[in-house]
Amino acid sequence: MITKEDIDRINFLAKKSKDAGLTEEEKAEQQRLRRKYIDWVKSQVKAQLDTIEITDSQPDCGCEGHEHKHKHGHGCNCHKN
C-alpha cells in the first residue's frame, strides 16, 4: 500500500533530484519508492479489471415480431410490461 508519506517522499526526492541532485542512497530509495508505487497502481488496476463482468449486450427482452437490432425505446412498447 502506498501512504501519503510515500507520495510526499517521492515528490521530495524528485524535486531534490532536479534542484541539487541525490546521493546514491537517495537514488536507491527513489527507485524503491517508484517501484512500490508502480506495483501498487498495477494492483489497483488489476483489482478493478477483476470485478468487470461482461454481459450480453442484447439480452432476451421477451419481445417478438421484429428483428432484434433495436435499442429499446423505439416506439413499439414491447419492452414495457
N, CA, C and O atoms as a Maestro MAE file, in Angstrom:
{
 s_m_m2io_version
 :::
 2.0.0
}

f_m_ct {
 s_m_title
 :::
 protein
 m_atom[324] {
  # First column is atom index #
  i_m_mmod_type
  r_m_x_coord
  r_m_y_coord
  r_m_z_coord
  i_m_residue_number
  s_m_chain_name
  s_m_pdb_residue_name
  s_m_pdb_atom_name
  i_m_atomic_number
  :::
  1 25 0.844 -1.176 0.000 1 A "MET " " N  " 7
  2 3 0.000 0.000 0.000 1 A "MET " " CA " 6
  3 2 0.890 1.240 0.000 1 A "MET " " C  " 6
  4 15 1.941 1.276 0.640 1 A "MET " " O  " 8
  5 25 0.451 2.224 -0.716 2 A "ILE " " N  " 7
  6 3 1.168 3.493 -0.778 2 A "ILE " " CA " 6
  7 2 0.518 4.462 0.212 2 A "ILE " " C  " 6
  8 15 -0.700 4.642 0.219 2 A "ILE " " O  " 8
  9 25 1.336 5.066 1.027 3 A "THR " " N  " 7
  10 3 0.833 6.031 2.001 3 A "THR " " CA " 6
  11 2 1.074 7.450 1.495 3 A "THR " " C  " 6
  12 15 1.814 7.668 0.536 3 A "THR " " O  " 8
  13 25 0.442 8.396 2.151 4 A "LYS " " N  " 7
  14 3 0.672 9.804 1.820 4 A "LYS " " CA " 6
  15 2 2.141 10.148 2.042 4 A "LYS " " C  " 6
  16 15 2.719 10.935 1.292 4 A "LYS " " O  " 8
  17 25 2.733 9.569 3.055 5 A "GLU " " N  " 7
  18 3 4.147 9.823 3.334 5 A "GLU " " CA " 6
  19 2 5.023 9.320 2.184 5 A "GLU " " C  " 6
  20 15 6.006 9.965 1.817 5 A "GLU " " O  " 8
  21 25 4.660 8.160 1.615 6 A "ASP " " N  " 7
  22 3 5.409 7.638 0.460 6 A "ASP " " CA " 6
  23 2 5.332 8.613 -0.713 6 A "ASP " " C  " 6
  24 15 6.344 8.915 -1.346 6 A "ASP " " O  " 8
  25 25 4.136 9.096 -0.995 7 A "ILE " " N  " 7
  26 3 3.942 10.042 -2.103 7 A "ILE " " CA " 6
  27 2 4.721 11.331 -1.837 7 A "ILE " " C  " 6
  28 15 5.393 11.859 -2.723 7 A "ILE " " O  " 8
  29 25 4.620 11.820 -0.618 8 A "ASP " " N  " 7
  30 3 5.360 13.036 -0.265 8 A "ASP " " CA " 6
  31 2 6.863 12.835 -0.446 8 A "ASP " " C  " 6
  32 15 7.557 13.724 -0.939 8 A "ASP " " O  " 8
  33 25 7.361 11.671 -0.049 9 A "ARG " " N  " 7
  34 3 8.794 11.396 -0.169 9 A "ARG " " CA " 6
  35 2 9.195 11.269 -1.643 9 A "ARG " " C  " 6
  36 15 10.248 11.767 -2.042 9 A "ARG " " O  " 8
  37 25 8.369 10.613 -2.442 10 A "ILE " " N  " 7
  38 3 8.635 10.507 -3.883 10 A "ILE " " CA " 6
  39 2 8.746 11.905 -4.488 10 A "ILE " " C  " 6
  40 15 9.674 12.194 -5.243 10 A "ILE " " O  " 8
  41 25 7.800 12.759 -4.152 11 A "ASN " " N  " 7
  42 3 7.799 14.124 -4.688 11 A "ASN " " CA " 6
  43 2 8.999 14.932 -4.192 11 A "ASN " " C  " 6
  44 15 9.601 15.690 -4.953 11 A "ASN " " O  " 8
  45 25 9.340 14.767 -2.918 12 A "PHE " " N  " 7
  46 3 10.502 15.465 -2.370 12 A "PHE " " CA " 6
  47 2 11.771 15.042 -3.099 12 A "PHE " " C  " 6
  48 15 12.579 15.882 -3.495 12 A "PHE " " O  " 8
  49 25 11.942 13.726 -3.275 13 A "LEU " " N  " 7
  50 3 13.147 13.234 -3.944 13 A "LEU " " CA " 6
  51 2 13.199 13.686 -5.403 13 A "LEU " " C  " 6
  52 15 14.277 13.982 -5.918 13 A "LEU " " O  " 8
  53 25 12.061 13.742 -6.065 14 A "ALA " " N  " 7
  54 3 12.031 14.210 -7.455 14 A "ALA " " CA " 6
  55 2 12.462 15.672 -7.534 14 A "ALA " " C  " 6
  56 15 13.252 16.049 -8.400 14 A "ALA " " O  " 8
  57 25 11.942 16.485 -6.629 15 A "LYS " " N  " 7
  58 3 12.310 17.910 -6.623 15 A "LYS " " CA " 6
  59 2 13.789 18.073 -6.277 15 A "LYS " " C  " 6
  60 15 14.500 18.850 -6.914 15 A "LYS " " O  " 8
  61 25 14.243 17.341 -5.271 16 A "LYS " " N  " 7
  62 3 15.648 17.451 -4.872 16 A "LYS " " CA " 6
  63 2 16.565 16.990 -6.004 16 A "LYS " " C  " 6
  64 15 17.637 17.557 -6.216 16 A "LYS " " O  " 8
  65 25 16.136 15.965 -6.720 17 A "SER " " N  " 7
  66 3 16.926 15.455 -7.840 17 A "SER " " CA " 6
  67 2 17.138 16.539 -8.890 17 A "SER " " C  " 6
  68 15 18.227 16.668 -9.450 17 A "SER " " O  " 8
  69 25 16.093 17.317 -9.153 18 A "LYS " " N  " 7
  70 3 16.184 18.400 -10.142 18 A "LYS " " CA " 6
  71 2 17.005 19.574 -9.616 18 A "LYS " " C  " 6
  72 15 17.776 20.190 -10.352 18 A "LYS " " O  " 8
  73 25 16.826 19.869 -8.336 19 A "ASP " " N  " 7
  74 3 17.458 21.062 -7.755 19 A "ASP " " CA " 6
  75 2 18.931 20.860 -7.402 19 A "ASP " " C  " 6
  76 15 19.785 21.651 -7.805 19 A "ASP " " O  " 8
  77 25 19.224 19.805 -6.653 20 A "ALA " " N  " 7
  78 3 20.576 19.664 -6.100 20 A "ALA " " CA " 6
  79 2 21.213 18.314 -6.380 20 A "ALA " " C  " 6
  80 15 22.402 18.121 -6.129 20 A "ALA " " O  " 8
  81 25 20.434 17.389 -6.894 21 A "GLY " " N  " 7
  82 3 20.961 16.046 -7.095 21 A "GLY " " CA " 6
  83 2 20.740 15.179 -5.863 21 A "GLY " " C  " 6
  84 15 20.478 15.681 -4.770 21 A "GLY " " O  " 8
  85 25 20.849 13.883 -6.058 22 A "LEU " " N  " 7
  86 3 20.613 12.923 -4.980 22 A "LEU " " CA " 6
  87 2 21.889 12.166 -4.654 22 A "LEU " " C  " 6
  88 15 22.759 11.973 -5.504 22 A "LEU " " O  " 8
  89 25 21.974 11.742 -3.403 23 A "THR " " N  " 7
  90 3 23.059 10.843 -3.022 23 A "THR " " CA " 6
  91 2 22.732 9.462 -3.573 23 A "THR " " C  " 6
  92 15 21.613 9.221 -4.024 23 A "THR " " O  " 8
  93 25 23.687 8.574 -3.537 24 A "GLU " " N  " 7
  94 3 23.440 7.204 -4.005 24 A "GLU " " CA " 6
  95 2 22.343 6.542 -3.179 24 A "GLU " " C  " 6
  96 15 21.514 5.806 -3.714 24 A "GLU " " O  " 8
  97 25 22.340 6.804 -1.879 25 A "GLU " " N  " 7
  98 3 21.304 6.235 -1.009 25 A "GLU " " CA " 6
  99 2 19.924 6.774 -1.382 25 A "GLU " " C  " 6
  100 15 18.944 6.028 -1.408 25 A "GLU " " O  " 8
  101 25 19.856 8.064 -1.669 26 A "GLU " " N  " 7
  102 3 18.580 8.665 -2.056 26 A "GLU " " CA " 6
  103 2 18.114 8.152 -3.413 26 A "GLU " " C  " 6
  104 15 16.919 7.944 -3.624 26 A "GLU " " O  " 8
  105 25 19.050 7.949 -4.329 27 A "LYS " " N  " 7
  106 3 18.687 7.376 -5.632 27 A "LYS " " CA " 6
  107 2 18.099 5.984 -5.459 27 A "LYS " " C  " 6
  108 15 17.106 5.641 -6.100 27 A "LYS " " O  " 8
  109 25 18.707 5.188 -4.600 28 A "ALA " " N  " 7
  110 3 18.196 3.836 -4.344 28 A "ALA " " CA " 6
  111 2 16.819 3.903 -3.698 28 A "ALA " " C  " 6
  112 15 15.926 3.135 -4.055 28 A "ALA " " O  " 8
  113 25 16.643 4.818 -2.748 29 A "GLU " " N  " 7
  114 3 15.342 4.988 -2.098 29 A "GLU " " CA " 6
  115 2 14.290 5.427 -3.117 29 A "GLU " " C  " 6
  116 15 13.161 4.936 -3.108 29 A "GLU " " O  " 8
  117 25 14.670 6.349 -3.988 30 A "GLN " " N  " 7
  118 3 13.751 6.838 -5.010 30 A "GLN " " CA " 6
  119 2 13.297 5.697 -5.919 30 A "GLN " " C  " 6
  120 15 12.109 5.569 -6.216 30 A "GLN " " O  " 8
  121 25 14.233 4.880 -6.354 31 A "GLN " " N  " 7
  122 3 13.890 3.744 -7.212 31 A "GLN " " CA " 6
  123 2 12.978 2.759 -6.485 31 A "GLN " " C  " 6
  124 15 12.019 2.245 -7.060 31 A "GLN " " O  " 8
  125 25 13.288 2.503 -5.209 32 A "ARG " " N  " 7
  126 3 12.466 1.579 -4.421 32 A "ARG " " CA " 6
  127 2 11.047 2.122 -4.269 32 A "ARG " " C  " 6
  128 15 10.080 1.377 -4.429 32 A "ARG " " O  " 8
  129 25 10.914 3.409 -3.964 33 A "LEU " " N  " 7
  130 3 9.588 4.007 -3.804 33 A "LEU " " CA " 6
  131 2 8.822 4.059 -5.123 33 A "LEU " " C  " 6
  132 15 7.612 3.830 -5.148 33 A "LEU " " O  " 8
  133 25 9.509 4.356 -6.201 34 A "ARG " " N  " 7
  134 3 8.849 4.364 -7.515 34 A "ARG " " CA " 6
  135 2 8.332 2.979 -7.865 34 A "ARG " " C  " 6
  136 15 7.211 2.837 -8.355 34 A "ARG " " O  " 8
  137 25 9.143 1.957 -7.615 35 A "ARG " " N  " 7
  138 3 8.725 0.578 -7.899 35 A "ARG " " CA " 6
  139 2 7.524 0.209 -7.035 35 A "ARG " " C  " 6
  140 15 6.582 -0.419 -7.519 35 A "ARG " " O  " 8
  141 25 7.550 0.592 -5.771 36 A "LYS " " N  " 7
  142 3 6.429 0.326 -4.865 36 A "LYS " " CA " 6
  143 2 5.158 0.995 -5.390 36 A "LYS " " C  " 6
  144 15 4.083 0.396 -5.376 36 A "LYS " " O  " 8
  145 25 5.289 2.238 -5.851 37 A "TYR " " N  " 7
  146 3 4.143 2.979 -6.376 37 A "TYR " " CA " 6
  147 2 3.592 2.316 -7.637 37 A "TYR " " C  " 6
  148 15 2.382 2.132 -7.763 37 A "TYR " " O  " 8
  149 25 4.466 1.962 -8.559 38 A "ILE " " N  " 7
  150 3 4.037 1.318 -9.807 38 A "ILE " " CA " 6
  151 2 3.348 -0.005 -9.517 38 A "ILE " " C  " 6
  152 15 2.307 -0.302 -10.102 38 A "ILE " " O  " 8
  153 25 3.913 -0.800 -8.624 39 A "ASP " " N  " 7
  154 3 3.297 -2.080 -8.269 39 A "ASP " " CA " 6
  155 2 1.928 -1.871 -7.638 39 A "ASP " " C  " 6
  156 15 1.002 -2.641 -7.892 39 A "ASP " " O  " 8
  157 25 1.795 -0.836 -6.819 40 A "TRP " " N  " 7
  158 3 0.513 -0.542 -6.191 40 A "TRP " " CA " 6
  159 2 -0.523 -0.142 -7.244 40 A "TRP " " C  " 6
  160 15 -1.660 -0.611 -7.202 40 A "TRP " " O  " 8
  161 25 -0.136 0.722 -8.187 41 A "VAL " " N  " 7
  162 3 -1.060 1.137 -9.252 41 A "VAL " " CA " 6
  163 2 -1.496 -0.078 -10.066 41 A "VAL " " C  " 6
  164 15 -2.678 -0.228 -10.374 41 A "VAL " " O  " 8
  165 25 -0.553 -0.937 -10.413 42 A "LYS " " N  " 7
  166 3 -0.895 -2.142 -11.173 42 A "LYS " " CA " 6
  167 2 -1.888 -3.011 -10.410 42 A "LYS " " C  " 6
  168 15 -2.831 -3.540 -10.998 42 A "LYS " " O  " 8
  169 25 -1.682 -3.158 -9.113 43 A "SER " " N  " 7
  170 3 -2.590 -3.993 -8.323 43 A "SER " " CA " 6
  171 2 -3.982 -3.382 -8.273 43 A "SER " " C  " 6
  172 15 -4.976 -4.108 -8.280 43 A "SER " " O  " 8
  173 25 -4.069 -2.047 -8.221 44 A "GLN " " N  " 7
  174 3 -5.369 -1.380 -8.215 44 A "GLN " " CA " 6
  175 2 -6.091 -1.560 -9.545 44 A "GLN " " C  " 6
  176 15 -7.297 -1.811 -9.568 44 A "GLN " " O  " 8
  177 25 -5.371 -1.435 -10.638 45 A "VAL " " N  " 7
  178 3 -5.963 -1.631 -11.964 45 A "VAL " " CA " 6
  179 2 -6.432 -3.070 -12.112 45 A "VAL " " C  " 6
  180 15 -7.536 -3.317 -12.598 45 A "VAL " " O  " 8
  181 25 -5.600 -4.021 -11.698 46 A "LYS " " N  " 7
  182 3 -5.969 -5.434 -11.795 46 A "LYS " " CA " 6
  183 2 -7.212 -5.724 -10.963 46 A "LYS " " C  " 6
  184 15 -8.104 -6.444 -11.411 46 A "LYS " " O  " 8
  185 25 -7.277 -5.172 -9.764 47 A "ALA " " N  " 7
  186 3 -8.446 -5.383 -8.909 47 A "ALA " " CA " 6
  187 2 -9.708 -4.853 -9.582 47 A "ALA " " C  " 6
  188 15 -10.759 -5.490 -9.514 47 A "ALA " " O  " 8
  189 25 -9.615 -3.701 -10.227 48 A "GLN " " N  " 7
  190 3 -10.767 -3.149 -10.939 48 A "GLN " " CA " 6
  191 2 -11.155 -4.028 -12.121 48 A "GLN " " C  " 6
  192 15 -12.335 -4.304 -12.337 48 A "GLN " " O  " 8
  193 25 -10.169 -4.461 -12.877 49 A "LEU " " N  " 7
  194 3 -10.457 -5.309 -14.037 49 A "LEU " " CA " 6
  195 2 -11.054 -6.643 -13.612 49 A "LEU " " C  " 6
  196 15 -11.905 -7.195 -14.310 49 A "LEU " " O  " 8
  197 25 -10.619 -7.158 -12.482 50 A "ASP " " N  " 7
  198 3 -11.142 -8.434 -11.997 50 A "ASP " " CA " 6
  199 2 -12.611 -8.347 -11.604 50 A "ASP " " C  " 6
  200 15 -13.292 -9.371 -11.547 50 A "ASP " " O  " 8
  201 25 -13.111 -7.150 -11.333 51 A "THR " " N  " 7
  202 3 -14.515 -7.007 -10.946 51 A "THR " " CA " 6
  203 2 -15.438 -6.793 -12.138 51 A "THR " " C  " 6
  204 15 -16.659 -6.806 -11.984 51 A "THR " " O  " 8
  205 25 -14.873 -6.599 -13.316 52 A "ILE " " N  " 7
  206 3 -15.691 -6.366 -14.510 52 A "ILE " " CA " 6
  207 2 -16.346 -7.666 -14.943 52 A "ILE " " C  " 6
  208 15 -15.701 -8.710 -15.035 52 A "ILE " " O  " 8
  209 25 -17.631 -7.579 -15.206 53 A "GLU " " N  " 7
  210 3 -18.376 -8.735 -15.692 53 A "GLU " " CA " 6
  211 2 -18.917 -8.397 -17.075 53 A "GLU " " C  " 6
  212 15 -19.652 -7.424 -17.244 53 A "GLU " " O  " 8
  213 25 -18.553 -9.195 -18.043 54 A "ILE " " N  " 7
  214 3 -19.028 -8.984 -19.408 54 A "ILE " " CA " 6
  215 2 -20.399 -9.635 -19.532 54 A "ILE " " C  " 6
  216 15 -20.587 -10.799 -19.179 54 A "ILE " " O  " 8
  217 25 -21.345 -8.864 -20.037 55 A "THR " " N  " 7
  218 3 -22.701 -9.377 -20.197 55 A "THR " " CA " 6
  219 2 -23.111 -9.268 -21.656 55 A "THR " " C  " 6
  220 15 -22.493 -8.546 -22.439 55 A "THR " " O  " 8
  221 25 -24.159 -9.992 -22.006 56 A "ASP " " N  " 7
  222 3 -24.708 -9.945 -23.353 56 A "ASP " " CA " 6
  223 2 -25.230 -8.536 -23.601 56 A "ASP " " C  " 6
  224 15 -25.995 -8.004 -22.797 56 A "ASP " " O  " 8
  225 25 -24.822 -7.936 -24.702 57 A "SER " " N  " 7
  226 3 -25.223 -6.560 -24.977 57 A "SER " " CA " 6
  227 2 -26.691 -6.445 -25.378 57 A "SER " " C  " 6
  228 15 -27.267 -5.360 -25.299 57 A "SER " " O  " 8
  229 25 -27.302 -7.548 -25.808 58 A "GLN " " N  " 7
  230 3 -28.720 -7.536 -26.146 58 A "GLN " " CA " 6
  231 2 -29.384 -8.761 -25.520 58 A "GLN " " C  " 6
  232 15 -29.649 -9.744 -26.212 58 A "GLN " " O  " 8
  233 25 -29.649 -8.707 -24.241 59 A "PRO " " N  " 7
  234 3 -30.277 -9.849 -23.589 59 A "PRO " " CA " 6
  235 2 -31.689 -10.068 -24.122 59 A "PRO " " C  " 6
  236 15 -32.291 -9.163 -24.700 59 A "PRO " " O  " 8
  237 25 -32.200 -11.249 -23.927 60 A "ASP " " N  " 7
  238 3 -33.553 -11.579 -24.362 60 A "ASP " " CA " 6
  239 2 -34.539 -10.707 -23.595 60 A "ASP " " C  " 6
  240 15 -34.652 -10.806 -22.373 60 A "ASP " " O  " 8
  241 25 -35.244 -9.859 -24.318 61 A "CYS " " N  " 7
  242 3 -36.168 -8.934 -23.669 61 A "CYS " " CA " 6
  243 2 -37.593 -9.472 -23.651 61 A "CYS " " C  " 6
  244 15 -38.466 -8.892 -23.006 61 A "CYS " " O  " 8
  245 25 -37.832 -10.558 -24.343 62 A "GLY " " N  " 7
  246 3 -39.170 -11.124 -24.368 62 A "GLY " " CA " 6
  247 2 -40.066 -10.546 -25.449 62 A "GLY " " C  " 6
  248 15 -41.222 -10.955 -25.559 62 A "GLY " " O  " 8
  249 25 -39.585 -9.626 -26.235 63 A "CYS " " N  " 7
  250 3 -40.424 -9.063 -27.288 63 A "CYS " " CA " 6
  251 2 -40.312 -9.936 -28.538 63 A "CYS " " C  " 6
  252 15 -39.296 -10.595 -28.759 63 A "CYS " " O  " 8
  253 25 -41.347 -9.929 -29.334 64 A "GLU " " N  " 7
  254 3 -41.382 -10.752 -30.537 64 A "GLU " " CA " 6
  255 2 -41.919 -9.926 -31.694 64 A "GLU " " C  " 6
  256 15 -42.464 -8.840 -31.496 64 A "GLU " " O  " 8
  257 25 -41.761 -10.448 -32.899 65 A "GLY " " N  " 7
  258 3 -42.386 -9.840 -34.054 65 A "GLY " " CA " 6
  259 2 -41.502 -8.883 -34.831 65 A "GLY " " C  " 6
  260 15 -41.964 -8.263 -35.789 65 A "GLY " " O  " 8
  261 25 -40.264 -8.750 -34.450 66 A "HIS " " N  " 7
  262 3 -39.363 -7.899 -35.219 66 A "HIS " " CA " 6
  263 2 -37.930 -8.350 -34.969 66 A "HIS " " C  " 6
  264 15 -37.626 -9.024 -33.985 66 A "HIS " " O  " 8
  265 25 -37.051 -7.949 -35.910 67 A "GLU " " N  " 7
  266 3 -35.645 -8.289 -35.711 67 A "GLU " " CA " 6
  267 2 -35.130 -7.576 -34.470 67 A "GLU " " C  " 6
  268 15 -35.604 -6.501 -34.104 67 A "GLU " " O  " 8
  269 25 -34.165 -8.191 -33.845 68 A "HIS " " N  " 7
  270 3 -33.662 -7.642 -32.592 68 A "HIS " " CA " 6
  271 2 -32.430 -6.772 -32.823 68 A "HIS " " C  " 6
  272 15 -31.373 -7.007 -32.237 68 A "HIS " " O  " 8
  273 25 -32.577 -5.773 -33.676 69 A "LYS " " N  " 7
  274 3 -31.480 -4.846 -33.941 69 A "LYS " " CA " 6
  275 2 -31.826 -3.461 -33.421 69 A "LYS " " C  " 6
  276 15 -31.363 -2.452 -33.953 69 A "LYS " " O  " 8
  277 25 -32.625 -3.421 -32.400 70 A "HIS " " N  " 7
  278 3 -33.059 -2.133 -31.880 70 A "HIS " " CA " 6
  279 2 -32.503 -1.909 -30.484 70 A "HIS " " C  " 6
  280 15 -32.035 -2.824 -29.806 70 A "HIS " " O  " 8
  281 25 -32.576 -0.677 -30.101 71 A "LYS " " N  " 7
  282 3 -32.279 -0.321 -28.721 71 A "LYS " " CA " 6
  283 2 -33.625 0.045 -28.126 71 A "LYS " " C  " 6
  284 15 -34.256 1.009 -28.562 71 A "LYS " " O  " 8
  285 25 -34.059 -0.693 -27.162 72 A "HIS " " N  " 7
  286 3 -35.396 -0.476 -26.609 72 A "HIS " " CA " 6
  287 2 -35.684 1.003 -26.426 72 A "HIS " " C  " 6
  288 15 -34.819 1.786 -26.033 72 A "HIS " " O  " 8
  289 25 -36.891 1.350 -26.713 73 A "GLY " " N  " 7
  290 3 -37.286 2.732 -26.681 73 A "GLY " " CA " 6
  291 2 -37.604 3.233 -28.077 73 A "GLY " " C  " 6
  292 15 -37.692 4.438 -28.310 73 A "GLY " " O  " 8
  293 25 -37.777 2.296 -29.008 74 A "HIS " " N  " 7
  294 3 -38.009 2.638 -30.404 74 A "HIS " " CA " 6
  295 2 -39.472 2.897 -30.727 74 A "HIS " " C  " 6
  296 15 -39.794 3.262 -31.858 74 A "HIS " " O  " 8
  297 25 -40.358 2.719 -29.768 75 A "GLY " " N  " 7
  298 3 -41.744 3.084 -30.005 75 A "GLY " " CA " 6
  299 2 -42.732 1.936 -30.037 75 A "GLY " " C  " 6
  300 15 -43.937 2.188 -30.026 75 A "GLY " " O  " 8
  301 25 -42.284 0.678 -30.077 76 A "CYS " " N  " 7
  302 3 -43.252 -0.414 -30.173 76 A "CYS " " CA " 6
  303 2 -43.797 -0.808 -28.805 76 A "CYS " " C  " 6
  304 15 -44.754 -1.579 -28.730 76 A "CYS " " O  " 8
  305 25 -43.218 -0.304 -27.735 77 A "ASN " " N  " 7
  306 3 -43.638 -0.584 -26.364 77 A "ASN " " CA " 6
  307 2 -43.503 -2.044 -25.967 77 A "ASN " " C  " 6
  308 15 -44.085 -2.467 -24.968 77 A "ASN " " O  " 8
  309 25 -42.751 -2.816 -26.727 78 A "CYS " " N  " 7
  310 3 -42.583 -4.230 -26.395 78 A "CYS " " CA " 6
  311 2 -41.782 -4.414 -25.110 78 A "CYS " " C  " 6
  312 15 -41.846 -5.477 -24.492 78 A "CYS " " O  " 8
  313 25 -41.055 -3.432 -24.714 79 A "HIS " " N  " 7
  314 3 -40.216 -3.545 -23.526 79 A "HIS " " CA " 6
  315 2 -40.909 -3.049 -22.267 79 A "HIS " " C  " 6
  316 15 -40.324 -3.092 -21.185 79 A "HIS " " O  " 8
  317 25 -42.119 -2.590 -22.387 80 A "LYS " " N  " 7
  318 3 -42.862 -2.086 -21.223 80 A "LYS " " CA " 6
  319 2 -43.947 -3.082 -20.870 80 A "LYS " " C  " 6
  320 15 -45.033 -3.067 -21.451 80 A "LYS " " O  " 8
  321 25 -43.652 -3.934 -19.929 81 A "ASN " " N  " 7
  322 3 -44.644 -4.936 -19.487 81 A "ASN " " CA " 6
  323 2 -45.248 -4.534 -18.178 81 A "ASN " " C  " 6
  324 15 -46.100 -5.246 -17.646 81 A "ASN " " O  " 8
  :::
 }
 m_bond[323] {
  # First column is bond index #
  i_m_from
  i_m_to
  i_m_order
  :::
  1 1 2 1
  2 2 3 1
  3 3 4 2
  4 3 5 1
  5 5 6 1
  6 6 7 1
  7 7 8 2
  8 7 9 1
  9 9 10 1
  10 10 11 1
  11 11 12 2
  12 11 13 1
  13 13 14 1
  14 14 15 1
  15 15 16 2
  16 15 17 1
  17 17 18 1
  18 18 19 1
  19 19 20 2
  20 19 21 1
  21 21 22 1
  22 22 23 1
  23 23 24 2
  24 23 25 1
  25 25 26 1
  26 26 27 1
  27 27 28 2
  28 27 29 1
  29 29 30 1
  30 30 31 1
  31 31 32 2
  32 31 33 1
  33 33 34 1
  34 34 35 1
  35 35 36 2
  36 35 37 1
  37 37 38 1
  38 38 39 1
  39 39 40 2
  40 39 41 1
  41 41 42 1
  42 42 43 1
  43 43 44 2
  44 43 45 1
  45 45 46 1
  46 46 47 1
  47 47 48 2
  48 47 49 1
  49 49 50 1
  50 50 51 1
  51 51 52 2
  52 51 53 1
  53 53 54 1
  54 54 55 1
  55 55 56 2
  56 55 57 1
  57 57 58 1
  58 58 59 1
  59 59 60 2
  60 59 61 1
  61 61 62 1
  62 62 63 1
  63 63 64 2
  64 63 65 1
  65 65 66 1
  66 66 67 1
  67 67 68 2
  68 67 69 1
  69 69 70 1
  70 70 71 1
  71 71 72 2
  72 71 73 1
  73 73 74 1
  74 74 75 1
  75 75 76 2
  76 75 77 1
  77 77 78 1
  78 78 79 1
  79 79 80 2
  80 79 81 1
  81 81 82 1
  82 82 83 1
  83 83 84 2
  84 83 85 1
  85 85 86 1
  86 86 87 1
  87 87 88 2
  88 87 89 1
  89 89 90 1
  90 90 91 1
  91 91 92 2
  92 91 93 1
  93 93 94 1
  94 94 95 1
  95 95 96 2
  96 95 97 1
  97 97 98 1
  98 98 99 1
  99 99 100 2
  100 99 101 1
  101 101 102 1
  102 102 103 1
  103 103 104 2
  104 103 105 1
  105 105 106 1
  106 106 107 1
  107 107 108 2
  108 107 109 1
  109 109 110 1
  110 110 111 1
  111 111 112 2
  112 111 113 1
  113 113 114 1
  114 114 115 1
  115 115 116 2
  116 115 117 1
  117 117 118 1
  118 118 119 1
  119 119 120 2
  120 119 121 1
  121 121 122 1
  122 122 123 1
  123 123 124 2
  124 123 125 1
  125 125 126 1
  126 126 127 1
  127 127 128 2
  128 127 129 1
  129 129 130 1
  130 130 131 1
  131 131 132 2
  132 131 133 1
  133 133 134 1
  134 134 135 1
  135 135 136 2
  136 135 137 1
  137 137 138 1
  138 138 139 1
  139 139 140 2
  140 139 141 1
  141 141 142 1
  142 142 143 1
  143 143 144 2
  144 143 145 1
  145 145 146 1
  146 146 147 1
  147 147 148 2
  148 147 149 1
  149 149 150 1
  150 150 151 1
  151 151 152 2
  152 151 153 1
  153 153 154 1
  154 154 155 1
  155 155 156 2
  156 155 157 1
  157 157 158 1
  158 158 159 1
  159 159 160 2
  160 159 161 1
  161 161 162 1
  162 162 163 1
  163 163 164 2
  164 163 165 1
  165 165 166 1
  166 166 167 1
  167 167 168 2
  168 167 169 1
  169 169 170 1
  170 170 171 1
  171 171 172 2
  172 171 173 1
  173 173 174 1
  174 174 175 1
  175 175 176 2
  176 175 177 1
  177 177 178 1
  178 178 179 1
  179 179 180 2
  180 179 181 1
  181 181 182 1
  182 182 183 1
  183 183 184 2
  184 183 185 1
  185 185 186 1
  186 186 187 1
  187 187 188 2
  188 187 189 1
  189 189 190 1
  190 190 191 1
  191 191 192 2
  192 191 193 1
  193 193 194 1
  194 194 195 1
  195 195 196 2
  196 195 197 1
  197 197 198 1
  198 198 199 1
  199 199 200 2
  200 199 201 1
  201 201 202 1
  202 202 203 1
  203 203 204 2
  204 203 205 1
  205 205 206 1
  206 206 207 1
  207 207 208 2
  208 207 209 1
  209 209 210 1
  210 210 211 1
  211 211 212 2
  212 211 213 1
  213 213 214 1
  214 214 215 1
  215 215 216 2
  216 215 217 1
  217 217 218 1
  218 218 219 1
  219 219 220 2
  220 219 221 1
  221 221 222 1
  222 222 223 1
  223 223 224 2
  224 223 225 1
  225 225 226 1
  226 226 227 1
  227 227 228 2
  228 227 229 1
  229 229 230 1
  230 230 231 1
  231 231 232 2
  232 231 233 1
  233 233 234 1
  234 234 235 1
  235 235 236 2
  236 235 237 1
  237 237 238 1
  238 238 239 1
  239 239 240 2
  240 239 241 1
  241 241 242 1
  242 242 243 1
  243 243 244 2
  244 243 245 1
  245 245 246 1
  246 246 247 1
  247 247 248 2
  248 247 249 1
  249 249 250 1
  250 250 251 1
  251 251 252 2
  252 251 253 1
  253 253 254 1
  254 254 255 1
  255 255 256 2
  256 255 257 1
  257 257 258 1
  258 258 259 1
  259 259 260 2
  260 259 261 1
  261 261 262 1
  262 262 263 1
  263 263 264 2
  264 263 265 1
  265 265 266 1
  266 266 267 1
  267 267 268 2
  268 267 269 1
  269 269 270 1
  270 270 271 1
  271 271 272 2
  272 271 273 1
  273 273 274 1
  274 274 275 1
  275 275 276 2
  276 275 277 1
  277 277 278 1
  278 278 279 1
  279 279 280 2
  280 279 281 1
  281 281 282 1
  282 282 283 1
  283 283 284 2
  284 283 285 1
  285 285 286 1
  286 286 287 1
  287 287 288 2
  288 287 289 1
  289 289 290 1
  290 290 291 1
  291 291 292 2
  292 291 293 1
  293 293 294 1
  294 294 295 1
  295 295 296 2
  296 295 297 1
  297 297 298 1
  298 298 299 1
  299 299 300 2
  300 299 301 1
  301 301 302 1
  302 302 303 1
  303 303 304 2
  304 303 305 1
  305 305 306 1
  306 306 307 1
  307 307 308 2
  308 307 309 1
  309 309 310 1
  310 310 311 1
  311 311 312 2
  312 311 313 1
  313 313 314 1
  314 314 315 1
  315 315 316 2
  316 315 317 1
  317 317 318 1
  318 318 319 1
  319 319 320 2
  320 319 321 1
  321 321 322 1
  322 322 323 1
  323 323 324 2
  :::
 }
}
